[in-house]
Each structure stands twice: as structure tokens, then as C-alpha cells.
């Protein structure tokens, strides 16, 4: 069985969770004010904040999703890393210092600094909640993925467990506990990912040309919900069906059977000159309603593995299909623009004392994040060539890779991945609760609230958002977490970035322009996503051919549209400095 529970993993997991909760309860005793709860009092050291940036940003999508995509498709998965990292250039040179000067607690503070508009407060709060919820989905899916092999619990139980722990973290100390959980998680993620990469390089590459290594595998889900694996009921023991781990090199250069320990450059060169077995899937439904997915081997040259175009998302890059190329450009634009638009990233700038500290934090964050993304390339390729892929679940790649080196590496990597989920989800829930309390209740509704009341309502909002996240994490169980994050980036880039950039650099921007721009960017990107072929196929269960939009990623259309709407509306409305 691929997902056998591990006692060592359970112990390490429990220690990590207890340590995390200990931090939260310790800091919670010192968090009494709204500033302390929503922005850690603005006293976080810039280096700690920089590593916390990495801990916040390197989510389940980065660790589980990217490793899985690289293991299944090669360089296509790494393209996400490039897009995620490039977005920090915008954050460093455009957003960091001005945002710190303009805001106090939330993204809406920055947008509304010059206008004091209730409309801006409301629209920015809605955008924050929508983006946060979209980003929460893949984090909770990743949580369920991790709990299954760790404790042997079903997916829904894992999601529920993570939801409970995160709600405790946020409800005890808010941004203070979230920051140090993210610092702890970011540091460990870099250390253990580097250690896993060293083990991959030390193991080297081995060829396995045997037919058994490339035998197809099938999963059938019957109309009444029963699962058959390779034609047999799923489970342990003789006569029971079970998927085996796959992923191997079919032929190494020079006809050798193994390389022995290799360096980073030699590893990549060897992969490029080898023949690798990738895996493709095809699903069919029979007349009785049984869905059968067949996973088939696809021998591929290493040179092709290290070029884009192997995944369904980017397959069109190898053809003359203009639609596929536009879909790729749209995704890259969303990743580039989305980083500097994510509410849980933006509010981190309010946790340091001044604009200079905000800039230094960003530099530290870029260094940590860039280092990690380089490591994901080696981890993904190591899984692809080391027989550690579960063809039915790309999100399990990194934990299974660690498990191939022993129970302790598996326990450590799984526990670190779990804290990865905790840190990111905590940040998202803090951003969402801040939007509810600071932007909607005190900014839009103009309710008079004491600091202690704001903290109480913020904690209640955190519980509600956490429960919503749990439900969505259960519903979207089977979707790749990296793909789901692309949705959040598209909505954030379309709704938030145009308004923020134009406010900073175009003096004729009006409050009406900001409100309409945020609304237009949010609604058009959401509408495009809900009508896309990928959503039709993976969520609605309808043929992608019935989608009314030409490609799935909205950013190429909705981001320029949001900019254009802001310019037009601002030109049509006179700016009144007194209002």
C-alpha cells in the first residue's frame, strides 16, 4: 500500500503541532490590542519578517504542487516556480515601501489612504475575502493529502484537523503567532528540502528497462462508489488491488545502469541525455456509469522533459495552437502580477517598523524563495526518476520521495509540509478576519468598536473563514493544488494590482475609478474561471468543448481590462480633494 501510516511520522507530526501551538499560546498572552492582533504591533524584525514572507508564500502549492508537476511533466512544473518568483520583482520595486507608508492593518488601508471612501473599503474587503478563500482551497486540499499517509485518516478528517489547528493559532495570537509559525516553517522547509536534494544527488540515477516497471495501471470507480485498482477491490492482502509507485529512467547515457553520486549540474545533464518514462492518463465512462482511468507509460527523451510542453496545460506550446500559447501567457502574467496583489502577502509589510525594513524583508524573502524553487527542480526530477510517484495523486510526490529514503526523512518532510499548510492558512485567515473587522465593520459600517472588541470579532471571523476553508478543501480533493493557486493569483492580479499601481503612479486616479476597477477585475476573472474549459471538465464534469471562453487562464484579458476600466472611469469622474 502506498499510503501506509508511519509511527515515526505520527510522533514527529505531533511534536511539530505541539510546538506550533505552544508558540501561539505563549504569544497570545501578550496580544491584547487590534494592532497586535492584526499586525503584530509593527515590531517584527526585518530578517524574521523576510523568512516569514517565504514561510507565508511557500504554500502547499509550492511544495506539494510544484514537486508533483515537475515529477509528472518535467520543466512545465518549474515554469510555475519562475512565475511565482518573478512576481517578487514587482513587490520589491513597486509595492513594498509605498504600501508600508500608506497602510496600517489591511490592503484596503492603502487603497483608501487618500480618499477615506466607504466604497473602497467595502470593495477591497470583498476582494480580500474572495482571493483568500480561493487561496485557502489548495492549502486545505494539501492538508488532507498529507494527513492520509501520516495518520491513515481519510482526506476529510485531515482537512478538518488542519482547520482546527489553524483556527487555534489565529484565535490565540493573530499575526504575532502567525509570523513566528511562518518563520519556523520557512526555515525548516529550506533546511529539509536542501537535505532531501543532497540525498537525491548522493543516490544518483539508475536505469530500469524491465517491462514490469512500465506496466499500465487502472482505477475504476463504480456507479455505487466502490473503487477497483487494477481490476481488484482496493486494500491490503492477497487478491486485493493496489497501485504501485512508479517513475524511472529507462535508459542512461552510455548504456550504464547507474551513475552513483552526482553533482547538481551532472544530475541535470544526465537527465537531459537519458530516456525517462512519464505517465499519461485517460478516463472513460461506460454505459453503467463506471469511470475507468488508465495510467499509461510514455517513454520521453530527457531533453524533452527539460523543455516545456509535456503537461496538458502547456501542451500547445509544442504546436501552432494560438489558444494554447495565449493560455500560457495568461498564466505567466497572472503569476507575475499576482504576487504583489495577494492580501496575506501585502499585510506582512505592516508588521515591520518602517519602509526600509519592508524593503529589506522583501530582499530576504526573494533570496529564500528563489533558493527553495531551485531545490524543487531537483526534488521533482528525483521523484520522476526514483520510483516515487503515485500516478493517481500528484500532490503526494514530495512525501513519497522522502519516504524512499526512510521513515525519518518521510516523517520530517511530511511534518514540515504540514507546517507549510499551517503557516499559509494562518496568514490567509488573518487577512480575511482583518478585512471583516477593520474594513467592513469599522470602515464601511462605521461601527464604534474598542480594541478588545475588534480582537474578539476578529477571532470569530477567523473561526467562520476557517470552517468555510474546511468545506472547500473537502470538495476540491482531487485537483492539483498548484493549478488551484493559479485561480487565486488570477483574481488577485485582476482585482487588486491595477488599483494599487495606478493609485501610486497616476495622480488622476479617483475613488470611483478604484471601486469600479476592483469590482470589474474581480468579477470578470471569477466569471472567466467559472466558465473555463478546465472548470467545466474538472469541477462540473462537463466536456471542456462546451466552455464559452477560448482559454482557461483569464489574466491576459482581465488584468488589462481592469487597468482600462480604472483609467476610463477616473477620466469621467472629477476628483474632489475634500471628499
N, C-alpha and C positions, 0 to 999 in steps of 0.2 A: 504493500500500500504506500503510495507516495506521501500521504499526509498523516503518518503515524505520529501521535503525540510524543513529546520528549520530556522526561522528568527533569533533566538539567535545564531545559528551556523554560519549564514552568517555574523553577526556583529563581533563575536569573530574571525572568519576566516579573515575578513577584517582588524581587528586590528593587528593580527599576521603578515599578509603580509605587512602592512604599517610599522610596527616596524622593520621587517626584511629589507625592502628596505631602511628605514631610516639609519640603521647601514651601509648598503652598500654605500649609497651616502656620509655619513659622512667620512667613511674610504677612499672612493675613492678620496677625495680631497688631501689625503696625500700619495697616491700611484703614484709615478712617474717613478721609476726605475724597471728594469726587476727583480731584487732581491725582491723588494717589491711586485711586481705583482705575481710572481710565487712561492715565499717562505716567504712572509710576512716579509722580511728583516731579518729573523732568530732571531726575538726579541720576540716571543710569550712565555709567562711564562709557565713553565713545567706543572703546575696544569691545566691551561687553555687548554694547548695542550692535556693533558690526557683526560679531559672531552670532548674535541673536537674529540679525537680519538673515543670515544664512540658515539658521535653525528654523526661522519662520518660512522662508522661501523654499527651502529644500523639503518639499512636502512628499506625501505618498506618491504623487505623480512623478517627482524627480527620481526617487529611489526605486520604487516598485515599477512604475510605468515605463520609465526610460530604459531601465535594465531589461525589462521584458520586451520592449520593442526592438532594442538592439539585438537581443538573443534570437528573436523570431525573424527579423528583417535586415539586420546589419546597420548600415550607415543611416538609413531612414530614421531610426530612433534617435541617433545622435543629432539630427537636424533640429529636434525639439530642444536639445541642450543648447545649441548655438543660438536659437531664437530666444530662449529664456535668458541667457547670459547677456546677449546684445541689448536687451531692454534696459539693463542697468546703466548703460551709457546715457540714456535719456534721464534716468533717475539722478545720476551724478551731476551732469552738466546743465540740466534744465530744472529739475524739481527740488532737489534736496534743500538748498539754502533758502530759496523763496518760501517754500512750504513751511519751514520752521519759523520764519518770521511772521507768516500770515496767520497760522493756526494756533489752537490751544489743545483741543481734545480729538476732533474728528476732521474728516475730509471736508465736510460742509463748512467748517470754520474758515478754511482757506478760500473756498469759493465765495463765501458771503462776507468776507472781511471788509470790502469797500461799499457794500450795498445795504447790509442789515435787512435782508429781504426774507420774509417768511416763506415765500415761494421757493427760493433757492434752498433754504433749509430742508423743506419737505422733499423736494425733488432729489437732492443729494442724499438724503436719508434713505429714500426708496431705492436709489441706485446702489447704495452701500449694502442694503439688505438683499437685493437681488443678486449682486455679484458674490456676496458672502455665502448665500445659500448654494449658488451654482458651484462655488469652490469647495464647499463643505461636502458635496456629494462624493467626489472621488476620494476625499480623505476618509470618509466613513466606509466606503467600499474597500479601501486598502486596509482598514482596521479589521474588517471581517475576514479578509484574505489571510491576515497574519494570525488571528486567533485560531483559525481552523487547524493548522499544523501544530501550533504551540500547545493548545489545550484539548484539541479534539472536539471542540464545540462547533455547532453549525454556524453558518455565516451570520444569521440574525442575532445569535447570542453574543458573538464577537462585537458586532456593531453596538449592541445595547451596552455591553461592558465598557467600551471606549466612551460612549456618550455619558455614562455615569461618572467615570473618572474625570473627564474633561469638565463636566459641569461642576464637580467638586473643586477643581483647580481654579476655574474662573470665579466661582461663587465665594471662594475664600479670600483671595487677594487680588483678583483682577489682573491688571497689566504688570504689576510687580512680580507676581508668581509666574505669569506667562513669560516675561522676559528671561528670567533665570532658568525656567524649564527649557526655553528655546536656546539659551546659551549652552546649557548642559547637553542638550540633544545635538546641536550643531557641532560642538567639539567632538563628541563621541562618534557622530556619523562620519566625520572626516578621518578620525583615527582608525576606526574599524574598517572603513572602506579601503583605506590605504593598506591596512594589514591583509585584507582579502585579496587585493590586487597583487601584493607581494607573493601570496600563496599561489595565485594563478600563474604568475610568471615562473615561480620555482617549480611548479608541476609541469610546465611546458605543454606541448601538444602531442597527441597520439592519434594515429590513423586506425580506423576500424572499418575495413571494407566488407565485413560479413553481411549477408542478406538479412539476418535477424535484426541487425541494428537499424535497418531502413524499412522494416515491415510496417504497412499502414495500420492505423488504429481507428476504431469507430466507437462512437457513443450514440445510443438510441434512447430517446425519451418517449415513452409510450403515451398514448392519449390519456391514460389514467395516472400519469406522473411517475411511473416506475422508470428506473434508469438501467440500461444494459450496457456493459462495457465489453467490446469485442464479442458481442452476442451472448454474454452471460450476465446474470444479476451481479451488480456491483457489491463487493465486500471482500472479506478475508477468506482464506482456506481453499481447499481443492474444489474445483468446479465453480469457483466464483470469478467474476471478471474484474480486471484491474488494469488501469493504464500504467504503462511503464515510462520512466524518464527517458528522454531522447536528446539528440543534439550531438553531432560528432563530425570529425574530419574523415572524409572518405579516402583522401589521398594527400600525402605530404609531398613537398617538392623533393626531387632526387630519389624518390622511391623508398625513403626511410620510413620506419614505423613509429618512431617517436623522436622528439627533439631534445629532451632533457631540459634543464633550466634555461630560460632565455631572458634577455633584457627587453625593455618596453618597445624599442624600435624593431628589434629582431622578431618579437612576437607579431607585430603588425605586418612586417614584411613576409613572414612565414604564412600568416593567414591569407595575405594577398595572392601568394603563389600556390595555395592549396585548393583542393576541391572540397567544398563544405556542403553538408546536407541541411537545407532549410525545409520548413514544413508549411504546407498549404492546407486549407480546409474547405469543404463543400458540404452544404446542408440541403437535404431533400426531405419532403413530406409526402408520405404515401396516402392512399385513399382512406385509411383508418385513422389518420391524424397523428401517426407516429413520425417524429422528426429524427432523422439519422444524420449525424455529422461524421464525415470521413476525413481523417487527417492523413495526408499523403506526403511522402518524402519528395524533395525536389533538389537533386544534385545541382549545385551552383558553383561557379568559379569564385575563388576568393576575391578576385578583382571586382567582380560584380557585387559581392557582399559589401565591399567598401565604397560602392557607388550608390547614389540614391535611385529609387525606383522599384524596390522589391516588395514594398507593402502596398495594400490596396489604396491607401491614402495618397501615395506618391507614385503609383504605377504609371500614371500618364506622363511622367517626366521622361520616360523612355520612348514615348510615342509622339506623334504630331498632334495629339489631342489638346486643343487650346483650353478647353474647360478644365482639364486636369492641371494644367500649368497655372491657370488662374486660381484654382483651389489651393495650390501650394503657396503661391504668392500671398494669397489672402491669409493663410495660416501664419506665415512668417511675419506679415505686417502686424497681425494681432498679437503675436508673442513679443515682438519688438516694442509695440506701443502699450501692451497690457501691463507690463511690469510696473511702470511708473503710474499706473492707474488703479492698482489693487488697494482697496481701503485698508486691509490689515497690514500692508506694507507701508502705506502712507502714514498711518498713525504712529509708527515706530519713530518717526522724526520728532514727535512731541515728547519722547521720553528722555532726550538729552537736553543739556542746558542752553546751547546756542547754535547758531548756523554753522560755525566752524566745526563743532562736534558732529553735526549732522553730516557734513561733507566727509570727515574722517571715518565716520561709521560706514558710509557708503563704500569708501575705498576698501576697508577691511572686509565688508560683505562681498564685494566683487572678487577679491582675492580668494576668499574661502569658497565661494560658489563656483568660480572658474576651476579651482583645483578639484572640487568634487566631480564636476561634469567630465573632466578628463578621465577620472577614475571610473565613471560609469561606462565609458567605452570599453575598457579592459574587462570590467565585470560582465557586461553584456556579451562580449565576444568569448569570454571564458566560459560562460554558460552555454553559448551556442556550440562550442567545440568540446565541452566537457561532459556531455550526457546529463545535464541537469535542467532539462526543460519539461514542464508539464504542458502538453500540447493543448489541453483544454482550458488553461488559465495562465496567460502571460504574466499576470501580476505576481505569481509565485516564484518567478525566476531567481531573484536575489536570495531569498531564504533557502531555496533548494540548492543553489550554488554553494552557499555556506555549509549546508548540510553534507555536501560531498567531501568536505574536509574534516568532518567530525561533528559530534553533538555539541561541543562547547562553542565552536565558531557559529554553528546554527543558532544556538541559544543567544549568543551575544548580538549577532546581526538582526535576529528577529526582534529582540528586545529594543535595540536601537531604532529599528524601523517603527516599532510601536511608539516609542517616544517621539519619533518624527511626526507621526499622526497626532499625538497629544499636543505637541508644540504648535503645529499649524492650526489645528482645530481651535485651540485656546485663543490664538490671535484673531481668528475669524469671528469667534463668538464675542470677544471683547469689542471688536469693531462694530458688530451688529448691535450689541447692547448699548454702546455709546451713541449709535445713530438713533436708537429708540428714545433714550433718556435725554441726551443733550440736544439733538436736532429736532425731534418730533415734539417731545413733551415740553421742554423749556424754550426751544427756538421757534417752533411753529405754533403750538397751542398756547404758549406764553404762561405756562403754569409756574407758580412760585413754589420752588422746592428747596429745602435745606440740603446741605451736603450729605447728611446721613440718609435723607430720603432718596436722593439721587443714587446713592450706592445701593440702597435696598431695591429700588426699582430696576437698577442695572443688573443686579443678581437675579431678579425674577425674569427679566428679559433674556438673560443668559440661559436659564433653565428652559424657557419656551423655544429659543432658537436651537438649543441642543436636542430637544425632543423632535423638532422638525428634521434636523440633520440625521437622526437615527432612522426615522421612517424612510427618508430618501436613500440612505445608504443600503437599506434592505431591498428597496425596489430596483435599484440600478446595479445589482450584484455582479452581473456578467460583463459589464462594459469595461474596457481598458481605462484605467484611471488617468493615464496621460491624455487620452482623447477627450475625456470629460473636462479636464482642466482647460483644454483649448476653448471650450464654450465660455468658461468664466473669463478668460483673457479677452475673448472677442467682445463680450458685453462690457467689460471694464474699459477697454480701449475705445469703444464706440461711444459710451456714455460719459466717461469721466475725463479722458485726456484732452479732447478738443476744448472743453470749457476751461480746464486748468491752464493749458498752454496759452490760449487766447487772452485769458484774464491777465496773465503775467506779461505778455508781449504785445498786446494790441490795446491801445488806450481807449478805443471807441467801443469796446465791449460793454454791453448793457446787461442789466439783470434779466430782462426779457430774453435776450439772446442766450444767456446761460441756461435759463429754465427750459426753453424750447429745445435747445441743443441736447441737453442731458436726456430729456424725455424722448426726443427723436432717435438719438443714438441707442438708448436702452430698448425701446420698443421695436425698432427695425432690426436690431441684431437678434433680439429674442424671437421675433417673428420669423426671421430667416432661418434660425436654428431649428425652430419647431416645424418648419416646412421643408427642411433639407432632406436629401435622399438618405443620408446616414441615420437621421432620426426616424424616417419612415421605416427603414429596414430594421434597425436595432431596438427601437422603442415601441413603435406601433405594430411591428410585424407585417408591414405592407411593402410591396415591391418598391424599390428605390426609383424605378422608372416613372412612378406616379407623382414624384415630387415636382412642384411647380417652379422651383428655383434651379438655376443651371449648375451650381456647385454648392458644396456643403458649408464652407467657411465664409462667414459674412463680412469679415473685416475690410476687404478690398472695396466693398461698396458702402458699408455703413460708417466707417471712420471718416472718409472724405465727405460723406453726406452730412454728418454731424458738424464738421467744420463749416461746410457751406451754409447750413441752416443757421448757425450762430452768426456768421457774417451778415447774411441777408436780414435776419430779424434785428440785429444790432443797428444796421443802417436804417431800418424802418422805424426804429424807436429812438426817441431822443433821450439821452442820458441826463438825468437830473441829479446833480451832486447832493441836493438836500434830502433826497428820499432814501 
